[in-house]
Amino acid sequence: MRLLDVAGVAAGAFVLASCASNTEWVNTKNRNAEYASDYNQCEMSSQQDPKVQAGARALLMRQIDRCMAKEGWILVEKP
C-alpha cells in the first residue's frame, strides 16, 4: 500500500510539473530540508539506472520525482 501512495504522489508531481509552471517543491517531512541537495542526490542515484543511462529523459525525470517523493518532497502551487 505504501508503494502505491508514493507512486500516486510521484505521478501527481509529474503531472503538476509538466503542465504548471507556477509550482514549487515543498518538503512535508522536514521543513528545513535543502531542495538542491536532495534533488542532486536523487538525480545522481537515478542516473545509475541502466534504463536511464540508455538516454530516456522522461524516465530520468520520473525516477527523480519518485526519489523526491520518498524524501518527503511534493510539488505545490505557489500562492
Short mmCIF file of the C-alpha atoms (twelve columns), coordinates in Angstrom:
data_MODEL
# 
_entry.id   MODEL 
# 
loop_
_atom_site.group_PDB 
_atom_site.id 
_atom_site.type_symbol 
_atom_site.label_atom_id 
_atom_site.label_alt_id 
_atom_site.label_comp_id 
_atom_site.label_asym_id 
_atom_site.label_seq_id 
_atom_site.Cartn_x 
_atom_site.Cartn_y 
_atom_site.Cartn_z 
_atom_site.pdbx_PDB_model_num 
ATOM 1  C CA . MET A 1  0.000  0.000  0.000   1 
ATOM 2  C CA . ARG A 2  2.834  2.391  0.839   1 
ATOM 3  C CA . LEU A 3  4.326  1.897  -2.629  1 
ATOM 4  C CA . LEU A 4  1.025  2.896  -4.210  1 
ATOM 5  C CA . ASP A 5  0.937  6.085  -2.120  1 
ATOM 6  C CA . VAL A 6  4.446  7.038  -3.232  1 
ATOM 7  C CA . ALA A 7  3.633  6.199  -6.832  1 
ATOM 8  C CA . GLY A 8  0.499  8.352  -6.639  1 
ATOM 9  C CA . VAL A 9  2.425  11.298 -5.228  1 
ATOM 10 C CA . ALA A 10 5.109  10.889 -7.866  1 
ATOM 11 C CA . ALA A 11 2.552  10.701 -10.656 1 
ATOM 12 C CA . GLY A 12 0.788  13.776 -9.319  1 
ATOM 13 C CA . ALA A 13 4.067  15.613 -9.024  1 
ATOM 14 C CA . PHE A 14 4.985  14.692 -12.582 1 
ATOM 15 C CA . VAL A 15 1.635  15.939 -13.905 1 
ATOM 16 C CA . LEU A 16 1.936  19.184 -11.975 1 
ATOM 17 C CA . ALA A 17 5.492  19.705 -13.152 1 
ATOM 18 C CA . SER A 18 4.623  19.097 -16.779 1 
ATOM 19 C CA . CYS A 19 1.605  21.370 -17.020 1 
ATOM 20 C CA . ALA A 20 2.042  24.052 -14.367 1 
ATOM 21 C CA . SER A 21 4.978  26.426 -14.250 1 
ATOM 22 C CA . ASN A 22 3.736  28.106 -11.104 1 
ATOM 23 C CA . THR A 23 4.743  25.292 -8.722  1 
ATOM 24 C CA . GLU A 24 7.449  24.692 -6.165  1 
ATOM 25 C CA . TRP A 25 8.816  21.703 -4.256  1 
ATOM 26 C CA . VAL A 26 7.869  21.603 -0.551  1 
ATOM 27 C CA . ASN A 27 9.135  19.049 1.952   1 
ATOM 28 C CA . THR A 28 6.371  17.714 4.176   1 
ATOM 29 C CA . LYS A 29 8.672  15.645 6.401   1 
ATOM 30 C CA . ASN A 30 11.369 18.208 7.142   1 
ATOM 31 C CA . ARG A 31 10.740 21.929 6.700   1 
ATOM 32 C CA . ASN A 32 14.496 22.610 6.983   1 
ATOM 33 C CA . ALA A 33 15.435 20.181 4.216   1 
ATOM 34 C CA . GLU A 34 17.503 21.563 1.385   1 
ATOM 35 C CA . TYR A 35 15.876 21.140 -2.000  1 
ATOM 36 C CA . ALA A 36 19.051 21.412 -4.088  1 
ATOM 37 C CA . SER A 37 20.912 18.845 -2.015  1 
ATOM 38 C CA . ASP A 38 18.055 16.321 -2.110  1 
ATOM 39 C CA . TYR A 39 17.388 16.919 -5.812  1 
ATOM 40 C CA . ASN A 40 21.046 16.460 -6.753  1 
ATOM 41 C CA . GLN A 41 21.251 13.269 -4.696  1 
ATOM 42 C CA . CYS A 42 18.104 11.919 -6.381  1 
ATOM 43 C CA . GLU A 43 19.399 12.861 -9.809  1 
ATOM 44 C CA . MET A 44 22.752 11.178 -9.229  1 
ATOM 45 C CA . SER A 45 21.176 7.972  -7.913  1 
ATOM 46 C CA . SER A 46 18.611 7.931  -10.742 1 
ATOM 47 C CA . GLN A 47 21.330 8.162  -13.370 1 
ATOM 48 C CA . GLN A 48 22.695 4.829  -12.130 1 
ATOM 49 C CA . ASP A 49 19.627 3.056  -13.537 1 
ATOM 50 C CA . PRO A 50 20.532 1.261  -16.822 1 
ATOM 51 C CA . LYS A 51 17.233 2.317  -18.435 1 
ATOM 52 C CA . VAL A 52 18.000 5.952  -17.710 1 
ATOM 53 C CA . GLN A 53 21.538 5.530  -18.996 1 
ATOM 54 C CA . ALA A 54 20.034 4.418  -22.306 1 
ATOM 55 C CA . GLY A 55 19.001 8.024  -22.836 1 
ATOM 56 C CA . ALA A 56 15.348 8.153  -21.853 1 
ATOM 57 C CA . ARG A 57 14.998 11.665 -20.365 1 
ATOM 58 C CA . ALA A 58 11.369 11.045 -19.367 1 
ATOM 59 C CA . LEU A 59 12.472 8.015  -17.329 1 
ATOM 60 C CA . LEU A 60 15.098 10.122 -15.576 1 
ATOM 61 C CA . MET A 61 12.539 12.762 -14.629 1 
ATOM 62 C CA . ARG A 62 10.111 10.143 -13.305 1 
ATOM 63 C CA . GLN A 63 12.885 8.483  -11.279 1 
ATOM 64 C CA . ILE A 64 13.838 11.842 -9.783  1 
ATOM 65 C CA . ASP A 65 10.198 12.640 -8.959  1 
ATOM 66 C CA . ARG A 66 9.800  9.265  -7.212  1 
ATOM 67 C CA . CYS A 67 13.006 9.782  -5.265  1 
ATOM 68 C CA . MET A 68 11.967 13.290 -4.215  1 
ATOM 69 C CA . ALA A 69 8.591  11.933 -3.043  1 
ATOM 70 C CA . LYS A 70 10.378 9.317  -0.923  1 
ATOM 71 C CA . GLU A 71 12.376 12.127 0.679   1 
ATOM 72 C CA . GLY A 72 9.134  13.936 1.578   1 
ATOM 73 C CA . TRP A 73 9.022  16.483 -1.265  1 
ATOM 74 C CA . ILE A 74 5.824  17.323 -3.138  1 
ATOM 75 C CA . LEU A 75 5.013  19.873 -5.819  1 
ATOM 76 C CA . VAL A 76 2.523  22.528 -4.754  1 
ATOM 77 C CA . GLU A 77 1.124  25.573 -6.492  1 
ATOM 78 C CA . LYS A 78 2.654  28.848 -5.403  1 
ATOM 79 C CA . PRO A 79 0.200  31.110 -3.568  1 
# 
